[in-house]
């Protein structure tokens, strides 16, 4: 990583979280080059090279070249860090056949994406490690190994196993999708959130159609969004005042009340261990806090939003992200 230079921001055109970081970097007079992977190859040109005879005048040990839009050019050697904030997939000419599009997308991922991954700079988050960390089974294992409390969980496509799990838990059971499920129904946007399921749902034949994640219901006094940036932790209680929000706060943002809090020392240690094990510089952690005060890990999002928490609480998360991209601290 260079001591100075440009922060390359890879994000969608309409991303309020990325906007916050770009605005903060601009305020600090840190150069920013923002683009979207979707701009490649139609609106973003790439030219980069490496190599030459060892010791010769053209020898190069790292990639050099440019990214160029219609208005700006980025010298790849000037990149100090990359902020990878959910960019879209590459877009190709409308007239390409499906077969040609599949080949072009694969080549773009390995060529354009591979070149960026080869730059000797820090990423927030590193795409490969972030993709691995999206796997909930891995998250839960690493959380338990890191000393965090996790709910009893079953992954299955066997209705009998699901039913037996419900009987073993002896209380409420929730279903969670492994990945965000969003779409439209009747012309209206819909999403699948955490939901409480009954014995009939657990034993339903549709369980056989794919992998399902079931967890015991953890009684909650409130939930916590803990945002980790490097070694710095920013925690806020989320109190949801609606029935839907009490099950999954993401389903009803309008019902929230927020309050600053400090994680217990053991939780803070476990979070930092998870970050080290997963190789992540950033993570948006979700916890349930029981009426007895126990913190129970639910999940971590390696590129989760933080603007809503910062706006409600004043926690300086944007500044911490900008510090990390600048190279300040860990």
Secondary structure, DSSP 8 states (H G I E B T S, - for coil): --SS-EEEEEE-SS-HHHHHHHHHHHHTT--EEEE-GGGTBTT-EEEEE---STTSTT--SS-EEEEE-SS-EEEGGGEEEEEEE-----B--TT--HHHHHHHHHHHIIIIIHHHHHSSSEEES-HHHHHHHT-HHHHHHHHHHTT-EE--EEEES-HHHHHHHHHHHTS-EEEE-SS-EEEEETTEEEEE--EEE-HHHHT-GGGGGS-EEEEE----SEEEEEEEETTEEEEEEEEE-SHHHHH-GGG-GGGEEEEEE---HHHHHHHHHHHHHHT-SEEEEEEEE-TT--EEEEEEETT---HHHHHHH---HHHHHHHHHHT---
